[in-house]
Amino acid sequence: MTKLTAYDAIQHAAAGKITVIDVREAAEGKSSGIAKGALHIPLATLVMKANPQGPDFDARLGQGKPIAVYCAVGGRAGMATQTLQRMGYEAHNIGGFGDWVSAGGPVA
């Protein structure tokens, strides 16, 4: 699997070719903002939201697009990426929110 950078993810997100997920806790997103257009799915709820057979499945994940995941600095994004890959998704850890911002990503 090719490594996807935050810059790459920004370009793909702008073109509608990728889904971006912020796995930080709600308070973190409130204090700094989140990537524009990103889904906010905290790491603790990711398995429930990503399971297509589960009642809490987030249909926005079922579009067949690759997924770019970020957190505060990259650790939780790494865990989320591994989880998503085990579930059959094409997922990429793009690091932390600061990486997104430093690469010129828009913030909401």
C-alpha positions in Angstrom: 0.0 0.0 0.0 1.4 3.4 -1.0 1.9 5.9 1.9 -0.6 8.7 1.7 0.6 12.1 3.0 -1.6 14.8 4.5 -1.0 16.8 1.4 -2.1 13.9 -0.8 -5.2 13.5 1.4 -6.1 17.2 1.0 -5.9 16.9 -2.8 -8.0 13.7 -2.9 -10.5 15.1 -0.4 -11.0 18.2 -2.5 -11.7 16.0 -5.6 -14.1 13.8 -3.6 -11.9 10.7 -4.0 -11.3 10.0 -0.3 -13.1 10.0 3.0 -11.3 11.8 5.9 -11.9 10.7 9.5 -10.9 12.6 12.6 -10.6 10.0 15.4 -9.9 12.6 18.2 -12.3 13.1 21.1 -15.0 15.8 20.7 -13.3 18.3 23.0 -10.1 18.2 20.9 -12.0 19.0 17.8 -13.9 21.8 19.5 -10.7 23.4 20.7 -8.9 23.3 17.4 -11.5 22.7 14.7 -11.5 19.7 12.4 -10.5 19.1 8.8 -13.2 20.6 6.5 -15.4 17.8 5.3 -14.0 15.2 7.7 -16.1 12.7 9.6 -15.7 12.9 13.3 -15.6 9.3 14.6 -13.7 9.0 17.9 -11.4 6.0 18.1 -13.6 4.4 20.8 -16.6 4.2 18.5 -14.8 3.4 15.2 -15.6 -0.3 15.2 -19.3 0.2 15.7 -19.4 3.0 13.1 -17.4 1.0 10.5 -19.2 -2.3 10.8 -21.6 -2.5 7.8 -23.7 -5.2 9.6 -24.0 -3.1 12.8 -26.9 -0.9 13.7 -24.6 2.1 14.3 -22.9 1.8 10.8 -22.1 5.2 9.3 -23.2 4.9 5.7 -20.7 7.6 4.7 -18.0 4.9 5.1 -19.7 2.5 2.7 -18.9 4.5 -0.4 -16.0 2.4 -1.5 -13.5 5.3 -1.2 -10.1 5.0 0.5 -10.0 6.5 4.0 -7.5 9.0 5.4 -7.3 9.0 9.2 -5.8 11.6 11.5 -5.8 12.3 15.3 -3.7 14.8 17.3 -0.2 13.5 16.4 -0.7 10.1 14.7 -0.8 7.4 17.3 -4.6 6.9 17.5 -4.8 7.3 13.7 -2.4 4.4 13.4 -4.6 2.2 15.6 -7.7 3.3 13.7 -6.0 2.6 10.3 -5.0 -0.9 11.4 -8.6 -1.5 12.7 -10.1 -0.3 9.4 -7.7 -2.4 7.3 -8.6 -5.5 9.3 -12.2 -4.7 8.5 -11.4 -4.6 4.8 -11.1 -0.9 4.2 -8.3 0.8 2.4 -7.2 3.1 5.2 -4.2 5.4 5.5 -2.7 7.2 8.6 -2.0 10.7 7.6 -0.7 11.7 11.0 -2.0 14.5 13.2 -4.2 17.5 12.8 -1.1 19.7 12.7 0.0 17.7 9.6 -3.3 18.5 7.9 -3.0 22.2 8.8 0.7 22.5 7.8 0.0 20.9 4.4 -2.6 23.6 3.8 -5.7 21.7 4.6 -8.9 23.7 5.2 -10.4 23.7 8.7 -14.0 23.9 9.8 
